[in-house]
Amino acid sequence: MAGSSVATLTTVSRVFTMSVASVYPAYLAKVEKKGRTQDELDQAICWLTGFDEAALRRHLDAGTTFEDFFAEAPLNPNAVLITGVVCGIRVEDVEDPLMQKIRYLDKLVDELAKGRPMAKVLRV
């Protein structure tokens, strides 16, 4: 059991130090495959993070890690309304604050890819 905890912690810290730009193409491919657009993906990311389009581009161009990306993000107060399962884990039950923010982002991408209306994705 201890081995799996170590593996989980290693995986978590690796995710924290990954650049958002390294994952962004996968997010984009996932939503485009389902008929959504880059503008919709960016809108969802900006809604969650509080960044405008220019700030998002700066972070992508700079190779900002998830840790630094979310440290600078004035998270949308309605992010707590993001619930459900991502990778078999309920996002509302994720204990680590940074991992929860990453899972919020993953959940928004999943909802876009599933064709959920933008107003619902953005909790409007």
PyMOL CGO cylinders between C-alpha atoms (Angstrom):
from pymol import cmd
from pymol.cgo import CYLINDER

trace = [
    CYLINDER, 0.00, 0.00, 0.00, 2.81, 2.43, 0.82, 0.3, 1, 1, 1, 1, 1, 1,
    CYLINDER, 2.81, 2.43, 0.82, 4.22, 1.93, -2.67, 0.3, 1, 1, 1, 1, 1, 1,
    CYLINDER, 4.22, 1.93, -2.67, 1.00, 3.13, -4.27, 0.3, 1, 1, 1, 1, 1, 1,
    CYLINDER, 1.00, 3.13, -4.27, 1.02, 6.24, -2.07, 0.3, 1, 1, 1, 1, 1, 1,
    CYLINDER, 1.02, 6.24, -2.07, 4.54, 7.06, -3.18, 0.3, 1, 1, 1, 1, 1, 1,
    CYLINDER, 4.54, 7.06, -3.18, 3.58, 6.49, -6.82, 0.3, 1, 1, 1, 1, 1, 1,
    CYLINDER, 3.58, 6.49, -6.82, 0.55, 8.74, -6.39, 0.3, 1, 1, 1, 1, 1, 1,
    CYLINDER, 0.55, 8.74, -6.39, 2.61, 11.52, -4.79, 0.3, 1, 1, 1, 1, 1, 1,
    CYLINDER, 2.61, 11.52, -4.79, 5.19, 11.26, -7.56, 0.3, 1, 1, 1, 1, 1, 1,
    CYLINDER, 5.19, 11.26, -7.56, 2.46, 11.47, -10.19, 0.3, 1, 1, 1, 1, 1, 1,
    CYLINDER, 2.46, 11.47, -10.19, 0.85, 14.44, -8.46, 0.3, 1, 1, 1, 1, 1, 1,
    CYLINDER, 0.85, 14.44, -8.46, 4.10, 16.39, -8.19, 0.3, 1, 1, 1, 1, 1, 1,
    CYLINDER, 4.10, 16.39, -8.19, 4.89, 15.60, -11.84, 0.3, 1, 1, 1, 1, 1, 1,
    CYLINDER, 4.89, 15.60, -11.84, 1.53, 17.03, -12.90, 0.3, 1, 1, 1, 1, 1, 1,
    CYLINDER, 1.53, 17.03, -12.90, 2.16, 20.18, -10.87, 0.3, 1, 1, 1, 1, 1, 1,
    CYLINDER, 2.16, 20.18, -10.87, 5.45, 20.80, -12.67, 0.3, 1, 1, 1, 1, 1, 1,
    CYLINDER, 5.45, 20.80, -12.67, 4.11, 20.09, -16.17, 0.3, 1, 1, 1, 1, 1, 1,
    CYLINDER, 4.11, 20.09, -16.17, 3.57, 23.11, -18.34, 0.3, 1, 1, 1, 1, 1, 1,
    CYLINDER, 3.57, 23.11, -18.34, 0.01, 24.03, -19.21, 0.3, 1, 1, 1, 1, 1, 1,
    CYLINDER, 0.01, 24.03, -19.21, 1.22, 24.45, -22.79, 0.3, 1, 1, 1, 1, 1, 1,
    CYLINDER, 1.22, 24.45, -22.79, 2.26, 20.78, -22.91, 0.3, 1, 1, 1, 1, 1, 1,
    CYLINDER, 2.26, 20.78, -22.91, -1.30, 19.66, -22.11, 0.3, 1, 1, 1, 1, 1, 1,
    CYLINDER, -1.30, 19.66, -22.11, -3.18, 22.37, -24.01, 0.3, 1, 1, 1, 1, 1, 1,
    CYLINDER, -3.18, 22.37, -24.01, -2.88, 20.61, -27.42, 0.3, 1, 1, 1, 1, 1, 1,
    CYLINDER, -2.88, 20.61, -27.42, -4.51, 17.50, -25.92, 0.3, 1, 1, 1, 1, 1, 1,
    CYLINDER, -4.51, 17.50, -25.92, -7.34, 19.61, -24.49, 0.3, 1, 1, 1, 1, 1, 1,
    CYLINDER, -7.34, 19.61, -24.49, -7.77, 21.29, -27.86, 0.3, 1, 1, 1, 1, 1, 1,
    CYLINDER, -7.77, 21.29, -27.86, -7.74, 18.01, -29.80, 0.3, 1, 1, 1, 1, 1, 1,
    CYLINDER, -7.74, 18.01, -29.80, -10.32, 16.53, -27.42, 0.3, 1, 1, 1, 1, 1, 1,
    CYLINDER, -10.32, 16.53, -27.42, -12.79, 19.38, -27.84, 0.3, 1, 1, 1, 1, 1, 1,
    CYLINDER, -12.79, 19.38, -27.84, -12.21, 19.85, -31.59, 0.3, 1, 1, 1, 1, 1, 1,
    CYLINDER, -12.21, 19.85, -31.59, -12.79, 16.13, -32.18, 0.3, 1, 1, 1, 1, 1, 1,
    CYLINDER, -12.79, 16.13, -32.18, -16.27, 16.70, -30.77, 0.3, 1, 1, 1, 1, 1, 1,
    CYLINDER, -16.27, 16.70, -30.77, -16.96, 19.81, -32.86, 0.3, 1, 1, 1, 1, 1, 1,
    CYLINDER, -16.96, 19.81, -32.86, -16.03, 22.48, -30.33, 0.3, 1, 1, 1, 1, 1, 1,
    CYLINDER, -16.03, 22.48, -30.33, -13.61, 25.32, -31.04, 0.3, 1, 1, 1, 1, 1, 1,
    CYLINDER, -13.61, 25.32, -31.04, -10.38, 26.71, -29.64, 0.3, 1, 1, 1, 1, 1, 1,
    CYLINDER, -10.38, 26.71, -29.64, -12.29, 29.88, -28.77, 0.3, 1, 1, 1, 1, 1, 1,
    CYLINDER, -12.29, 29.88, -28.77, -14.70, 27.84, -26.64, 0.3, 1, 1, 1, 1, 1, 1,
    CYLINDER, -14.70, 27.84, -26.64, -11.80, 26.06, -24.91, 0.3, 1, 1, 1, 1, 1, 1,
    CYLINDER, -11.80, 26.06, -24.91, -10.07, 29.37, -24.22, 0.3, 1, 1, 1, 1, 1, 1,
    CYLINDER, -10.07, 29.37, -24.22, -13.33, 30.88, -22.96, 0.3, 1, 1, 1, 1, 1, 1,
    CYLINDER, -13.33, 30.88, -22.96, -13.72, 28.03, -20.47, 0.3, 1, 1, 1, 1, 1, 1,
    CYLINDER, -13.72, 28.03, -20.47, -10.09, 28.31, -19.30, 0.3, 1, 1, 1, 1, 1, 1,
    CYLINDER, -10.09, 28.31, -19.30, -10.40, 32.09, -18.93, 0.3, 1, 1, 1, 1, 1, 1,
    CYLINDER, -10.40, 32.09, -18.93, -13.68, 31.72, -17.03, 0.3, 1, 1, 1, 1, 1, 1,
    CYLINDER, -13.68, 31.72, -17.03, -12.07, 29.31, -14.57, 0.3, 1, 1, 1, 1, 1, 1,
    CYLINDER, -12.07, 29.31, -14.57, -8.78, 31.16, -14.11, 0.3, 1, 1, 1, 1, 1, 1,
    CYLINDER, -8.78, 31.16, -14.11, -9.87, 34.76, -14.36, 0.3, 1, 1, 1, 1, 1, 1,
    CYLINDER, -9.87, 34.76, -14.36, -7.21, 35.35, -17.01, 0.3, 1, 1, 1, 1, 1, 1,
    CYLINDER, -7.21, 35.35, -17.01, -8.02, 37.28, -20.15, 0.3, 1, 1, 1, 1, 1, 1,
    CYLINDER, -8.02, 37.28, -20.15, -7.05, 35.91, -23.56, 0.3, 1, 1, 1, 1, 1, 1,
    CYLINDER, -7.05, 35.91, -23.56, -3.72, 37.79, -23.58, 0.3, 1, 1, 1, 1, 1, 1,
    CYLINDER, -3.72, 37.79, -23.58, -2.74, 36.46, -20.13, 0.3, 1, 1, 1, 1, 1, 1,
    CYLINDER, -2.74, 36.46, -20.13, -3.66, 32.91, -21.17, 0.3, 1, 1, 1, 1, 1, 1,
    CYLINDER, -3.66, 32.91, -21.17, -1.46, 33.23, -24.29, 0.3, 1, 1, 1, 1, 1, 1,
    CYLINDER, -1.46, 33.23, -24.29, 1.42, 34.62, -22.21, 0.3, 1, 1, 1, 1, 1, 1,
    CYLINDER, 1.42, 34.62, -22.21, 1.25, 31.61, -19.88, 0.3, 1, 1, 1, 1, 1, 1,
    CYLINDER, 1.25, 31.61, -19.88, 1.11, 29.19, -22.79, 0.3, 1, 1, 1, 1, 1, 1,
    CYLINDER, 1.11, 29.19, -22.79, 4.00, 30.90, -24.58, 0.3, 1, 1, 1, 1, 1, 1,
    CYLINDER, 4.00, 30.90, -24.58, 6.08, 31.03, -21.38, 0.3, 1, 1, 1, 1, 1, 1,
    CYLINDER, 6.08, 31.03, -21.38, 5.58, 27.34, -20.58, 0.3, 1, 1, 1, 1, 1, 1,
    CYLINDER, 5.58, 27.34, -20.58, 4.11, 28.14, -17.17, 0.3, 1, 1, 1, 1, 1, 1,
    CYLINDER, 4.11, 28.14, -17.17, 3.71, 25.10, -14.92, 0.3, 1, 1, 1, 1, 1, 1,
    CYLINDER, 3.71, 25.10, -14.92, 0.28, 24.16, -13.58, 0.3, 1, 1, 1, 1, 1, 1,
    CYLINDER, 0.28, 24.16, -13.58, 1.53, 25.13, -10.13, 0.3, 1, 1, 1, 1, 1, 1,
    CYLINDER, 1.53, 25.13, -10.13, 2.49, 28.66, -11.19, 0.3, 1, 1, 1, 1, 1, 1,
    CYLINDER, 2.49, 28.66, -11.19, -0.48, 29.00, -13.55, 0.3, 1, 1, 1, 1, 1, 1,
    CYLINDER, -0.48, 29.00, -13.55, -3.01, 28.40, -10.80, 0.3, 1, 1, 1, 1, 1, 1,
    CYLINDER, -3.01, 28.40, -10.80, -0.97, 30.30, -8.20, 0.3, 1, 1, 1, 1, 1, 1,
    CYLINDER, -0.97, 30.30, -8.20, -1.47, 33.43, -10.34, 0.3, 1, 1, 1, 1, 1, 1,
    CYLINDER, -1.47, 33.43, -10.34, -5.10, 32.69, -11.23, 0.3, 1, 1, 1, 1, 1, 1,
    CYLINDER, -5.10, 32.69, -11.23, -7.84, 34.53, -9.36, 0.3, 1, 1, 1, 1, 1, 1,
    CYLINDER, -7.84, 34.53, -9.36, -10.08, 31.44, -9.59, 0.3, 1, 1, 1, 1, 1, 1,
    CYLINDER, -10.08, 31.44, -9.59, -13.70, 32.07, -10.51, 0.3, 1, 1, 1, 1, 1, 1,
    CYLINDER, -13.70, 32.07, -10.51, -15.81, 31.98, -7.32, 0.3, 1, 1, 1, 1, 1, 1,
    CYLINDER, -15.81, 31.98, -7.32, -18.29, 29.72, -9.14, 0.3, 1, 1, 1, 1, 1, 1,
    CYLINDER, -18.29, 29.72, -9.14, -15.60, 27.08, -9.68, 0.3, 1, 1, 1, 1, 1, 1,
    CYLINDER, -15.60, 27.08, -9.68, -16.97, 25.33, -6.58, 0.3, 1, 1, 1, 1, 1, 1,
    CYLINDER, -16.97, 25.33, -6.58, -20.07, 24.56, -8.68, 0.3, 1, 1, 1, 1, 1, 1,
    CYLINDER, -20.07, 24.56, -8.68, -17.93, 22.25, -10.84, 0.3, 1, 1, 1, 1, 1, 1,
    CYLINDER, -17.93, 22.25, -10.84, -18.82, 18.77, -9.70, 0.3, 1, 1, 1, 1, 1, 1,
    CYLINDER, -18.82, 18.77, -9.70, -18.65, 15.29, -11.10, 0.3, 1, 1, 1, 1, 1, 1,
    CYLINDER, -18.65, 15.29, -11.10, -16.13, 12.63, -11.91, 0.3, 1, 1, 1, 1, 1, 1,
    CYLINDER, -16.13, 12.63, -11.91, -12.83, 13.00, -13.79, 0.3, 1, 1, 1, 1, 1, 1,
    CYLINDER, -12.83, 13.00, -13.79, -10.54, 9.99, -14.12, 0.3, 1, 1, 1, 1, 1, 1,
    CYLINDER, -10.54, 9.99, -14.12, -12.72, 8.12, -11.63, 0.3, 1, 1, 1, 1, 1, 1,
    CYLINDER, -12.72, 8.12, -11.63, -12.36, 10.81, -8.94, 0.3, 1, 1, 1, 1, 1, 1,
    CYLINDER, -12.36, 10.81, -8.94, -15.04, 13.25, -7.80, 0.3, 1, 1, 1, 1, 1, 1,
    CYLINDER, -15.04, 13.25, -7.80, -13.61, 16.74, -8.32, 0.3, 1, 1, 1, 1, 1, 1,
    CYLINDER, -13.61, 16.74, -8.32, -15.44, 18.12, -5.30, 0.3, 1, 1, 1, 1, 1, 1,
    CYLINDER, -15.44, 18.12, -5.30, -13.70, 15.50, -3.09, 0.3, 1, 1, 1, 1, 1, 1,
    CYLINDER, -13.70, 15.50, -3.09, -10.11, 16.22, -4.21, 0.3, 1, 1, 1, 1, 1, 1,
    CYLINDER, -10.11, 16.22, -4.21, -8.27, 17.31, -1.08, 0.3, 1, 1, 1, 1, 1, 1,
    CYLINDER, -8.27, 17.31, -1.08, -5.19, 18.98, -2.55, 0.3, 1, 1, 1, 1, 1, 1,
    CYLINDER, -5.19, 18.98, -2.55, -6.21, 22.52, -3.60, 0.3, 1, 1, 1, 1, 1, 1,
    CYLINDER, -6.21, 22.52, -3.60, -3.93, 22.62, -6.65, 0.3, 1, 1, 1, 1, 1, 1,
    CYLINDER, -3.93, 22.62, -6.65, -4.98, 19.18, -7.86, 0.3, 1, 1, 1, 1, 1, 1,
    CYLINDER, -4.98, 19.18, -7.86, -8.60, 20.20, -7.43, 0.3, 1, 1, 1, 1, 1, 1,
    CYLINDER, -8.60, 20.20, -7.43, -8.06, 23.23, -9.67, 0.3, 1, 1, 1, 1, 1, 1,
    CYLINDER, -8.06, 23.23, -9.67, -6.43, 21.01, -12.30, 0.3, 1, 1, 1, 1, 1, 1,
    CYLINDER, -6.43, 21.01, -12.30, -9.38, 18.62, -12.05, 0.3, 1, 1, 1, 1, 1, 1,
    CYLINDER, -9.38, 18.62, -12.05, -11.79, 21.56, -12.43, 0.3, 1, 1, 1, 1, 1, 1,
    CYLINDER, -11.79, 21.56, -12.43, -10.04, 22.37, -15.70, 0.3, 1, 1, 1, 1, 1, 1,
    CYLINDER, -10.04, 22.37, -15.70, -10.18, 18.73, -16.79, 0.3, 1, 1, 1, 1, 1, 1,
    CYLINDER, -10.18, 18.73, -16.79, -13.90, 18.62, -16.00, 0.3, 1, 1, 1, 1, 1, 1,
    CYLINDER, -13.90, 18.62, -16.00, -14.60, 21.76, -18.05, 0.3, 1, 1, 1, 1, 1, 1,
    CYLINDER, -14.60, 21.76, -18.05, -12.74, 20.23, -21.00, 0.3, 1, 1, 1, 1, 1, 1,
    CYLINDER, -12.74, 20.23, -21.00, -14.75, 17.02, -20.60, 0.3, 1, 1, 1, 1, 1, 1,
    CYLINDER, -14.75, 17.02, -20.60, -18.02, 18.96, -20.54, 0.3, 1, 1, 1, 1, 1, 1,
    CYLINDER, -18.02, 18.96, -20.54, -17.07, 20.88, -23.68, 0.3, 1, 1, 1, 1, 1, 1,
    CYLINDER, -17.07, 20.88, -23.68, -16.15, 17.63, -25.43, 0.3, 1, 1, 1, 1, 1, 1,
    CYLINDER, -16.15, 17.63, -25.43, -19.47, 16.09, -24.41, 0.3, 1, 1, 1, 1, 1, 1,
    CYLINDER, -19.47, 16.09, -24.41, -21.34, 18.91, -26.11, 0.3, 1, 1, 1, 1, 1, 1,
    CYLINDER, -21.34, 18.91, -26.11, -22.65, 20.57, -22.97, 0.3, 1, 1, 1, 1, 1, 1,
    CYLINDER, -22.65, 20.57, -22.97, -24.00, 24.07, -23.75, 0.3, 1, 1, 1, 1, 1, 1,
    CYLINDER, -24.00, 24.07, -23.75, -21.47, 26.81, -23.04, 0.3, 1, 1, 1, 1, 1, 1,
    CYLINDER, -21.47, 26.81, -23.04, -23.77, 28.53, -20.53, 0.3, 1, 1, 1, 1, 1, 1,
    CYLINDER, -23.77, 28.53, -20.53, -23.83, 25.33, -18.47, 0.3, 1, 1, 1, 1, 1, 1,
    CYLINDER, -23.83, 25.33, -18.47, -20.08, 24.78, -18.79, 0.3, 1, 1, 1, 1, 1, 1,
    CYLINDER, -20.08, 24.78, -18.79, -19.56, 28.32, -17.45, 0.3, 1, 1, 1, 1, 1, 1,
    CYLINDER, -19.56, 28.32, -17.45, -22.14, 27.84, -14.68, 0.3, 1, 1, 1, 1, 1, 1,
    CYLINDER, -22.14, 27.84, -14.68, -24.11, 30.88, -15.88, 0.3, 1, 1, 1, 1, 1, 1,
]
cmd.load_cgo(trace, "trace")
